Amino acid sequence: MLDRREFVRQLLTDRGGLLVVSGLGSATYDVAAAGDHPLNFYLWGAMGGTAMIGLGLALARPDRRVAVLTGDGDMLMGLGSLATIGVKQPKNLSLVVLDNARYGETGMQASATQSGIDLAAMALACRFRDARTVSRIEEAADIRTLLHTGEGPTLVDARIGEDEMPRVLPLRDGHAIKQRFIEALNSG
């Protein structure tokens, strides 16, 4: 199993202009722990919608790379987004699912991935160009390259441990997050 914080830190090191959309809860805490950045779009709600927000951004800005980092609970709630992404085929979109097989924000109940539901196989069935499962930190460099140069859509199911990490709370004002993100996006 991957150490979630170290994995996310390695993915976002020297990120350049990568646009990052993070799902509610632990994914946002992990992205913030890797370093607050004006091109981080933190979600504090909208469970199941993170991938679709990433898709909208990827379609609106095909000149920019978009990485969605979210949890398995959020991805399972938004499974239909995989089909829509597969139809739209955004070349600049990558999804990284931090999969601990738990619903971390509601009490660590088992998610469907604990029972063998395979998110990478679903993504491939939805015509993603690349989908894989990773569980070793040595694979982080390849995933980082995929986020920056791979042809999407791609999905990475990152098998992480169940450990709860300390919360790193970034900006929580939705309007301020949006304004900061837009300003950074338009200036670079």
KEMAR-170862 format. One line per field, with one value per residue (C-alpha): x, y, z; residue in three letters. Coordinates in Angstrom, 3 decimals, padded with zeros to 6 digits. Each point is the difference from the previous one (the first is absolute). Layout:
residues N
east X:... .
north Y:... .
up Z:... .
res ala:... .
END
This chain:
residues 188
east 000.000:001.083:000.585:-002.607:001.789:003.342:-001.643:-001.903:003.091:002.022:-002.726:-000.165:003.729:001.139:-003.513:000.406:-003.369:-001.873:-003.628:-001.082:-003.576:-000.211:-002.973:-001.562:001.681:003.244:000.942:-000.158:001.989:002.656:000.235:000.253:002.675:002.034:-000.080:-002.731:-000.047:-002.313:-000.610:-001.487:-003.780:-001.079:-003.486:-001.725:-003.128:-001.569:000.757:000.042:000.601:003.770:000.736:-002.663:001.423:003.373:-001.587:-001.606:003.319:001.856:-002.519:000.024:003.811:001.370:003.328:000.529:000.576:-002.674:000.467:-002.907:000.978:-002.868:-000.980:-001.649:-003.250:-000.305:000.869:-002.484:-002.740:000.791:000.499:-002.060:002.688:002.341:-002.354:-000.331:003.771:000.411:-002.341:001.641:003.584:001.851:003.685:001.059:-001.912:001.307:-001.876:001.883:-002.217:001.463:-001.591:000.062:-003.150:-001.752:-002.369:002.419:-002.153:-002.959:001.610:002.268:-002.742:001.134:-000.471:-000.766:003.667:000.614:-002.320:001.930:-001.625:002.757:000.026:002.820:-001.940:-003.088:002.022:001.351:-003.537:-000.919:002.731:002.614:003.317:001.857:-001.145:002.069:000.260:003.114:001.025:003.754:001.597:002.563:-002.840:-000.568:002.556:-001.796:-003.347:001.443:001.215:-003.447:-001.617:002.333:000.413:-002.288:-002.798:-003.322:-002.387:001.830:-000.951:002.357:-001.454:002.595:-000.336:000.740:000.006:-002.948:001.978:-001.689:002.369:-000.115:-002.209:001.753:-002.707:000.517:-002.209:-003.645:-001.844:-001.447:-000.264:003.582:001.274:-001.772:001.242:003.590:-000.087:-001.426:002.572:002.877:-001.392:-000.372:003.435:001.939 .
north 000.000:003.539:002.696:002.448:003.199:-001.035:-001.183:003.274:002.016:-001.796:000.521:003.753:000.759:002.522:000.005:003.028:001.088:-003.220:000.744:-002.112:-000.679:-001.780:-001.872:000.674:-001.101:-001.942:000.643:003.745:-000.385:-001.977:002.557:002.847:-001.892:-000.224:003.802:002.553:001.343:002.448:-002.637:-002.390:-000.078:-001.445:-001.456:000.034:-001.788:-001.363:-003.650:-001.887:003.119:000.430:-001.862:002.002:003.303:-001.177:-000.951:003.424:001.675:-002.295:000.724:003.746:000.136:-002.673:001.876:-000.888:-003.313:-000.841:-002.472:-001.087:-001.476:-001.531:-002.963:-003.283:001.020:003.119:-001.975:-002.758:002.569:001.545:-003.158:001.413:002.624:-002.700:-000.613:003.708:000.476:-003.028:001.526:003.444:-001.381:002.986:-000.544:002.287:-001.663:-002.463:-001.359:-001.295:-001.882:-000.267:-003.346:-001.175:-002.117:002.173:002.928:002.027:003.061:-001.902:-002.466:-002.327:-002.327:-002.420:001.251:-002.247:-000.150:-002.070:-002.617:-000.089:002.713:000.982:003.708:-000.402:-002.711:002.233:002.864:-002.267:-001.199:003.692:000.459:001.726:-000.007:-001.277:-001.341:-001.793:-000.918:000.899:-000.944:000.697:003.410:-000.835:000.404:003.665:001.299:-001.760:001.370:003.502:-000.272:-001.225:003.068:002.364:-001.636:-003.019:-000.005:-000.191:-000.719:-002.012:-001.452:-001.167:-002.035:000.631:-002.566:001.868:-001.075:000.552:002.281:003.251:002.899:003.341:002.459:002.776:002.552:002.374:002.940:-000.969:002.951:-001.331:003.402:000.906:-003.365:000.576:003.590:-000.928:-002.917:002.128:002.748:-002.506:-001.777:003.228:001.336:-003.033 .
up 000.000:-000.719:002.572:-001.290:001.033:-001.456:-003.234:-000.496:000.937:-002.665:-002.613:000.649:000.384:-002.629:-001.429:-002.232:-001.395:000.814:000.930:002.991:001.071:003.355:001.381:003.350:003.193:000.036:-003.643:000.655:003.225:-001.906:-002.822:002.521:001.951:-003.222:-000.146:-000.477:-003.543:-001.784:-002.715:002.590:-000.186:003.342:000.268:003.364:-001.141:-003.186:000.751:-003.270:-002.077:000.127:-003.254:-001.851:001.240:-001.289:-003.327:-000.364:000.698:-002.431:-002.766:000.668:000.039:-002.360:000.063:003.701:001.796:002.586:002.857:002.176:003.370:001.894:002.143:-000.849:001.720:-002.169:-003.154:000.833:000.539:-003.398:-002.087:-002.856:-000.491:-001.322:-002.934:-000.752:000.152:-002.278:-002.555:000.120:-000.105:001.516:-000.774:002.874:002.867:002.593:003.004:003.034:002.436:003.497:000.792:003.613:-000.536:002.590:000.307:002.096:000.590:001.433:002.392:-002.029:-001.207:-002.725:-003.559:-002.963:-000.993:003.130:-001.521:-003.262:-002.104:-002.448:-000.888:-002.551:-001.845:-000.020:-001.466:-002.743:-000.750:-000.367:-002.652:002.139:-001.857:003.071:003.364:002.591:003.655:001.976:003.517:000.236:000.577:-002.698:-002.526:000.940:-002.520:-002.868:001.154:000.290:-003.609:-001.035:001.606:-001.832:-003.411:-000.356:-002.535:001.791:001.194:002.627:003.367:002.731:002.862:002.725:002.772:003.210:003.619:002.319:002.302:000.869:-000.465:001.789:-001.815:-001.879:-000.627:-002.908:-000.822:000.626:-001.546:-003.278:-001.635:000.945:-001.290:-003.326:-000.361:000.871:-002.454:-002.847:000.565:000.002:-003.058:-001.959:000.946:-001.145 .
res met:leu:asp:arg:arg:glu:phe:val:arg:gln:leu:leu:thr:asp:arg:gly:gly:leu:leu:val:val:ser:gly:leu:gly:ser:ala:thr:tyr:asp:val:ala:ala:ala:gly:asp:his:pro:leu:asn:phe:tyr:leu:trp:gly:ala:met:gly:gly:thr:ala:met:ile:gly:leu:gly:leu:ala:leu:ala:arg:pro:asp:arg:arg:val:ala:val:leu:thr:gly:asp:gly:asp:met:leu:met:gly:leu:gly:ser:leu:ala:thr:ile:gly:val:lys:gln:pro:lys:asn:leu:ser:leu:val:val:leu:asp:asn:ala:arg:tyr:gly:glu:thr:gly:met:gln:ala:ser:ala:thr:gln:ser:gly:ile:asp:leu:ala:ala:met:ala:leu:ala:cys:arg:phe:arg:asp:ala:arg:thr:val:ser:arg:ile:glu:glu:ala:ala:asp:ile:arg:thr:leu:leu:his:thr:gly:glu:gly:pro:thr:leu:val:asp:ala:arg:ile:gly:glu:asp:glu:met:pro:arg:val:leu:pro:leu:arg:asp:gly:his:ala:ile:lys:gln:arg:phe:ile:glu:ala:leu:asn:ser:gly .
END
